[in-house]
Amino acid sequence: MASLERILETFPNVSNEAVSAFESKFEPITFQKGELLEKEGQVSNHLYFIEEGAARSYYIREKRDITISFSLEGEFVTSMYSFVTRKPSYEFIECIEKSQCHRILHEDLQRLFLEFPEIEHTYRLILEKYYIALEEQLMFTKFKSAKDRYLELIENRPKIIQKASVGQIASYLDMSIETLSRVRSKI
Protein backbone atom coordinates (compact mmCIF):
# COMPACT_ATOMS: atom_id res chain seq x y z
CA MET A 1 0.00 0.00 0.00
CA ALA A 2 2.93 2.32 -0.67
CA SER A 3 0.85 4.73 -2.74
CA LEU A 4 -1.70 5.24 0.04
CA GLU A 5 1.12 5.83 2.50
CA ARG A 6 2.71 8.39 0.14
CA ILE A 7 -0.61 10.22 -0.15
CA LEU A 8 -0.94 10.43 3.63
CA GLU A 9 2.63 11.67 3.96
CA THR A 10 1.76 14.69 1.82
CA PHE A 11 -0.54 15.93 4.57
CA PRO A 12 1.02 17.75 7.51
CA ASN A 13 1.05 16.47 11.08
CA VAL A 14 0.02 12.86 10.53
CA SER A 15 1.89 10.60 12.94
CA ASN A 16 3.35 7.26 11.89
CA GLU A 17 0.98 5.61 14.38
CA ALA A 18 -2.04 7.27 12.69
CA VAL A 19 -0.80 6.28 9.23
CA SER A 20 -0.37 2.67 10.36
CA ALA A 21 -3.82 2.59 11.98
CA PHE A 22 -5.38 4.16 8.87
CA GLU A 23 -3.70 1.68 6.53
CA SER A 24 -4.65 -1.27 8.73
CA LYS A 25 -8.35 -0.51 8.23
CA PHE A 26 -8.08 -0.56 4.43
CA GLU A 27 -9.01 -3.78 2.66
CA PRO A 28 -7.47 -4.53 -0.76
CA ILE A 29 -9.99 -5.31 -3.48
CA THR A 30 -9.79 -5.82 -7.24
CA PHE A 31 -12.49 -4.70 -9.64
CA GLN A 32 -12.83 -5.76 -13.25
CA LYS A 33 -13.62 -3.34 -16.06
CA GLY A 34 -17.32 -2.47 -15.90
CA GLU A 35 -17.73 -3.58 -12.28
CA LEU A 36 -19.56 -1.17 -9.98
CA LEU A 37 -18.07 0.17 -6.76
CA GLU A 38 -21.26 2.05 -5.87
CA LYS A 39 -24.86 1.92 -7.10
CA GLU A 40 -27.56 4.55 -7.32
CA GLY A 41 -30.16 4.11 -4.57
CA GLN A 42 -27.79 2.44 -2.10
CA VAL A 43 -25.93 4.04 0.80
CA SER A 44 -22.19 4.29 0.13
CA ASN A 45 -20.45 2.43 2.92
CA HIS A 46 -16.87 2.59 1.63
CA LEU A 47 -14.26 5.18 0.75
CA TYR A 48 -12.03 3.77 -1.99
CA PHE A 49 -8.44 4.54 -2.83
CA ILE A 50 -7.40 3.65 -6.39
CA GLU A 51 -3.93 2.10 -6.35
CA GLU A 52 -4.04 1.17 -10.05
CA GLY A 53 -6.78 1.69 -12.59
CA ALA A 54 -9.55 4.20 -13.12
CA ALA A 55 -13.22 4.74 -12.33
CA ARG A 56 -15.95 7.06 -13.43
CA SER A 57 -18.95 8.44 -11.60
CA TYR A 58 -22.15 8.76 -13.58
CA TYR A 59 -25.88 8.90 -13.29
CA ILE A 60 -28.75 7.97 -15.59
CA ARG A 61 -31.34 10.59 -16.49
CA GLU A 62 -33.96 10.20 -19.20
CA LYS A 63 -32.18 7.04 -20.40
CA ARG A 64 -28.92 9.00 -20.81
CA ASP A 65 -25.67 8.01 -19.16
CA ILE A 66 -24.08 11.23 -17.85
CA THR A 67 -20.46 11.05 -16.66
CA ILE A 68 -19.77 13.54 -13.88
CA SER A 69 -16.21 12.68 -12.88
CA PHE A 70 -13.25 10.38 -13.33
CA SER A 71 -10.96 9.06 -10.61
CA LEU A 72 -7.46 7.85 -11.39
CA GLU A 73 -4.52 6.20 -9.63
CA GLY A 74 -3.67 7.83 -6.34
CA GLU A 75 -7.13 9.30 -5.82
CA PHE A 76 -9.97 8.59 -3.41
CA VAL A 77 -13.48 7.97 -4.71
CA THR A 78 -16.93 7.34 -3.29
CA SER A 79 -20.40 8.75 -3.70
CA MET A 80 -19.48 11.59 -1.38
CA TYR A 81 -23.06 12.78 -0.83
CA SER A 82 -24.14 9.32 0.29
CA PHE A 83 -20.97 8.55 2.24
CA VAL A 84 -21.25 11.75 4.29
CA THR A 85 -25.06 12.00 4.74
CA ARG A 86 -25.68 8.22 5.01
CA LYS A 87 -28.51 8.63 2.47
CA PRO A 88 -28.90 6.67 -0.80
CA SER A 89 -26.56 7.62 -3.61
CA TYR A 90 -27.63 9.46 -6.76
CA GLU A 91 -24.79 8.02 -8.78
CA PHE A 92 -23.05 4.91 -9.98
CA ILE A 93 -19.28 4.47 -9.76
CA GLU A 94 -17.85 2.07 -12.32
CA CYS A 95 -14.32 0.89 -13.03
CA ILE A 96 -13.39 1.76 -16.60
CA GLU A 97 -10.50 -0.71 -16.50
CA LYS A 98 -9.30 -3.45 -14.17
CA SER A 99 -8.50 -1.64 -10.93
CA GLN A 100 -6.61 -2.45 -7.76
CA CYS A 101 -8.23 -0.55 -4.92
CA HIS A 102 -8.27 -0.34 -1.16
CA ARG A 103 -11.43 0.46 0.75
CA ILE A 104 -12.32 1.51 4.26
CA LEU A 105 -15.71 1.22 5.92
CA HIS A 106 -17.47 4.41 6.96
CA GLU A 107 -17.71 3.13 10.55
CA ASP A 108 -13.99 2.33 10.71
CA LEU A 109 -13.14 5.79 9.42
CA GLN A 110 -15.37 7.39 12.07
CA ARG A 111 -13.64 5.37 14.81
CA LEU A 112 -10.23 6.47 13.50
CA PHE A 113 -11.37 10.11 13.68
CA LEU A 114 -12.01 9.68 17.40
CA GLU A 115 -8.72 7.94 18.05
CA PHE A 116 -6.53 10.10 15.76
CA PRO A 117 -7.77 13.68 15.28
CA GLU A 118 -5.04 14.23 12.66
CA ILE A 119 -6.81 11.70 10.43
CA GLU A 120 -10.01 13.71 10.69
CA HIS A 121 -8.03 16.81 9.71
CA THR A 122 -6.52 14.97 6.74
CA TYR A 123 -9.97 13.76 5.70
CA ARG A 124 -11.21 17.35 5.78
CA LEU A 125 -8.36 18.36 3.48
CA ILE A 126 -9.27 15.50 1.11
CA LEU A 127 -12.90 16.69 1.14
CA GLU A 128 -11.76 20.24 0.37
CA LYS A 129 -9.80 18.99 -2.66
CA TYR A 130 -12.85 17.02 -3.75
CA TYR A 131 -15.10 20.07 -3.42
CA ILE A 132 -12.67 22.30 -5.33
CA ALA A 133 -12.45 19.74 -8.15
CA LEU A 134 -16.26 19.61 -8.29
CA GLU A 135 -16.55 23.38 -8.45
CA GLU A 136 -13.85 23.58 -11.14
CA GLN A 137 -15.76 20.97 -13.17
CA LEU A 138 -18.94 23.02 -12.88
CA MET A 139 -17.18 26.16 -14.09
CA PHE A 140 -15.32 24.15 -16.70
CA THR A 141 -18.52 22.83 -18.34
CA LYS A 142 -20.62 25.98 -18.00
CA PHE A 143 -18.27 28.77 -19.04
CA LYS A 144 -15.75 27.35 -21.52
CA SER A 145 -16.11 26.50 -25.19
CA ALA A 146 -16.12 22.87 -26.28
CA LYS A 147 -12.60 23.26 -27.69
CA ASP A 148 -11.30 24.86 -24.49
CA ARG A 149 -12.86 22.10 -22.37
CA TYR A 150 -11.17 19.42 -24.46
CA LEU A 151 -7.80 21.20 -24.50
CA GLU A 152 -7.94 21.66 -20.74
CA LEU A 153 -8.71 17.96 -20.27
CA ILE A 154 -5.73 17.03 -22.44
CA GLU A 155 -3.50 19.38 -20.48
CA ASN A 156 -4.67 18.60 -16.93
CA ARG A 157 -5.86 14.98 -17.06
CA PRO A 158 -4.46 13.30 -20.19
CA LYS A 159 -4.87 9.80 -18.72
CA ILE A 160 -8.65 10.17 -19.05
CA ILE A 161 -8.24 10.47 -22.83
CA GLN A 162 -6.33 7.18 -22.82
CA LYS A 163 -8.64 5.26 -20.47
CA ALA A 164 -12.22 6.42 -21.11
CA SER A 165 -14.43 5.79 -24.11
CA VAL A 166 -15.25 8.61 -26.53
CA GLY A 167 -18.86 8.61 -25.29
CA GLN A 168 -17.76 8.91 -21.66
CA ILE A 169 -15.39 11.76 -22.50
CA ALA A 170 -18.05 13.59 -24.51
CA SER A 171 -20.55 13.21 -21.67
CA TYR A 172 -18.00 14.43 -19.12
CA LEU A 173 -17.23 17.46 -21.30
CA ASP A 174 -20.96 18.14 -21.71
CA MET A 175 -21.02 17.74 -25.48
CA SER A 176 -22.21 15.28 -28.07
CA ILE A 177 -19.89 12.67 -29.59
CA GLU A 178 -20.22 14.53 -32.90
CA THR A 179 -19.08 17.81 -31.31
CA LEU A 180 -16.17 16.04 -29.66
CA SER A 181 -15.19 14.52 -33.01
CA ARG A 182 -15.27 17.97 -34.67
CA VAL A 183 -13.16 19.46 -31.87
CA ARG A 184 -10.63 16.65 -32.12
CA SER A 185 -10.36 16.97 -35.88
CA LYS A 186 -9.43 20.67 -35.59
CA ILE A 187 -6.61 20.12 -33.10
C-alpha positions as CSV (number, residue, x, y, z in Angstrom):
1,M,0.0,0.0,0.0
2,A,2.9,2.3,-0.7
3,S,0.9,4.7,-2.7
4,L,-1.7,5.2,0.0
5,E,1.1,5.8,2.5
6,R,2.7,8.4,0.1
7,I,-0.6,10.2,-0.2
8,L,-0.9,10.4,3.6
9,E,2.6,11.7,4.0
10,T,1.8,14.7,1.8
11,F,-0.5,15.9,4.6
12,P,1.0,17.7,7.5
13,N,1.0,16.5,11.1
14,V,0.0,12.9,10.5
15,S,1.9,10.6,12.9
16,N,3.3,7.3,11.9
17,E,1.0,5.6,14.4
18,A,-2.0,7.3,12.7
19,V,-0.8,6.3,9.2
20,S,-0.4,2.7,10.4
21,A,-3.8,2.6,12.0
22,F,-5.4,4.2,8.9
23,E,-3.7,1.7,6.5
24,S,-4.7,-1.3,8.7
25,K,-8.3,-0.5,8.2
26,F,-8.1,-0.6,4.4
27,E,-9.0,-3.8,2.7
28,P,-7.5,-4.5,-0.8
29,I,-10.0,-5.3,-3.5
30,T,-9.8,-5.8,-7.2
31,F,-12.5,-4.7,-9.6
32,Q,-12.8,-5.8,-13.3
33,K,-13.6,-3.3,-16.1
34,G,-17.3,-2.5,-15.9
35,E,-17.7,-3.6,-12.3
36,L,-19.6,-1.2,-10.0
37,L,-18.1,0.2,-6.8
38,E,-21.3,2.0,-5.9
39,K,-24.9,1.9,-7.1
40,E,-27.6,4.5,-7.3
41,G,-30.2,4.1,-4.6
42,Q,-27.8,2.4,-2.1
43,V,-25.9,4.0,0.8
44,S,-22.2,4.3,0.1
45,N,-20.4,2.4,2.9
46,H,-16.9,2.6,1.6
47,L,-14.3,5.2,0.8
48,Y,-12.0,3.8,-2.0
49,F,-8.4,4.5,-2.8
50,I,-7.4,3.7,-6.4
51,E,-3.9,2.1,-6.4
52,E,-4.0,1.2,-10.0
53,G,-6.8,1.7,-12.6
54,A,-9.6,4.2,-13.1
55,A,-13.2,4.7,-12.3
56,R,-15.9,7.1,-13.4
57,S,-18.9,8.4,-11.6
58,Y,-22.2,8.8,-13.6
59,Y,-25.9,8.9,-13.3
60,I,-28.7,8.0,-15.6
61,R,-31.3,10.6,-16.5
62,E,-34.0,10.2,-19.2
63,K,-32.2,7.0,-20.4
64,R,-28.9,9.0,-20.8
65,D,-25.7,8.0,-19.2
66,I,-24.1,11.2,-17.9
67,T,-20.5,11.1,-16.7
68,I,-19.8,13.5,-13.9
69,S,-16.2,12.7,-12.9
70,F,-13.2,10.4,-13.3
71,S,-11.0,9.1,-10.6
72,L,-7.5,7.8,-11.4
73,E,-4.5,6.2,-9.6
74,G,-3.7,7.8,-6.3
75,E,-7.1,9.3,-5.8
76,F,-10.0,8.6,-3.4
77,V,-13.5,8.0,-4.7
78,T,-16.9,7.3,-3.3
79,S,-20.4,8.7,-3.7
80,M,-19.5,11.6,-1.4
81,Y,-23.1,12.8,-0.8
82,S,-24.1,9.3,0.3
83,F,-21.0,8.6,2.2
84,V,-21.2,11.7,4.3
85,T,-25.1,12.0,4.7
86,R,-25.7,8.2,5.0
87,K,-28.5,8.6,2.5
88,P,-28.9,6.7,-0.8
89,S,-26.6,7.6,-3.6
90,Y,-27.6,9.5,-6.8
91,E,-24.8,8.0,-8.8
92,F,-23.0,4.9,-10.0
93,I,-19.3,4.5,-9.8
94,E,-17.8,2.1,-12.3
95,C,-14.3,0.9,-13.0
96,I,-13.4,1.8,-16.6
97,E,-10.5,-0.7,-16.5
98,K,-9.3,-3.4,-14.2
99,S,-8.5,-1.6,-10.9
100,Q,-6.6,-2.5,-7.8
101,C,-8.2,-0.5,-4.9
102,H,-8.3,-0.3,-1.2
103,R,-11.4,0.5,0.7
104,I,-12.3,1.5,4.3
105,L,-15.7,1.2,5.9
106,H,-17.5,4.4,7.0
107,E,-17.7,3.1,10.6
108,D,-14.0,2.3,10.7
109,L,-13.1,5.8,9.4
110,Q,-15.4,7.4,12.1
111,R,-13.6,5.4,14.8
112,L,-10.2,6.5,13.5
113,F,-11.4,10.1,13.7
114,L,-12.0,9.7,17.4
115,E,-8.7,7.9,18.0
116,F,-6.5,10.1,15.8
117,P,-7.8,13.7,15.3
118,E,-5.0,14.2,12.7
119,I,-6.8,11.7,10.4
120,E,-10.0,13.7,10.7
121,H,-8.0,16.8,9.7
122,T,-6.5,15.0,6.7
123,Y,-10.0,13.8,5.7
124,R,-11.2,17.3,5.8
125,L,-8.4,18.4,3.5
126,I,-9.3,15.5,1.1
127,L,-12.9,16.7,1.1
128,E,-11.8,20.2,0.4
129,K,-9.8,19.0,-2.7
130,Y,-12.8,17.0,-3.8
131,Y,-15.1,20.1,-3.4
132,I,-12.7,22.3,-5.3
133,A,-12.4,19.7,-8.1
134,L,-16.3,19.6,-8.3
135,E,-16.5,23.4,-8.4
136,E,-13.9,23.6,-11.1
137,Q,-15.8,21.0,-13.2
138,L,-18.9,23.0,-12.9
139,M,-17.2,26.2,-14.1
140,F,-15.3,24.1,-16.7
141,T,-18.5,22.8,-18.3
142,K,-20.6,26.0,-18.0
143,F,-18.3,28.8,-19.0
144,K,-15.8,27.4,-21.5
145,S,-16.1,26.5,-25.2
146,A,-16.1,22.9,-26.3
147,K,-12.6,23.3,-27.7
148,D,-11.3,24.9,-24.5
149,R,-12.9,22.1,-22.4
150,Y,-11.2,19.4,-24.5
151,L,-7.8,21.2,-24.5
152,E,-7.9,21.7,-20.7
153,L,-8.7,18.0,-20.3
154,I,-5.7,17.0,-22.4
155,E,-3.5,19.4,-20.5
156,N,-4.7,18.6,-16.9
157,R,-5.9,15.0,-17.1
158,P,-4.5,13.3,-20.2
159,K,-4.9,9.8,-18.7
160,I,-8.6,10.2,-19.0
161,I,-8.2,10.5,-22.8
162,Q,-6.3,7.2,-22.8
163,K,-8.6,5.3,-20.5
164,A,-12.2,6.4,-21.1
165,S,-14.4,5.8,-24.1
166,V,-15.3,8.6,-26.5
167,G,-18.9,8.6,-25.3
168,Q,-17.8,8.9,-21.7
169,I,-15.4,11.8,-22.5
170,A,-18.1,13.6,-24.5
171,S,-20.6,13.2,-21.7
172,Y,-18.0,14.4,-19.1
173,L,-17.2,17.5,-21.3
174,D,-21.0,18.1,-21.7
175,M,-21.0,17.7,-25.5
176,S,-22.2,15.3,-28.1
177,I,-19.9,12.7,-29.6
178,E,-20.2,14.5,-32.9
179,T,-19.1,17.8,-31.3
180,L,-16.2,16.0,-29.7
181,S,-15.2,14.5,-33.0
182,R,-15.3,18.0,-34.7
183,V,-13.2,19.5,-31.9
184,R,-10.6,16.6,-32.1
185,S,-10.4,17.0,-35.9
186,K,-9.4,20.7,-35.6
187,I,-6.6,20.1,-33.1
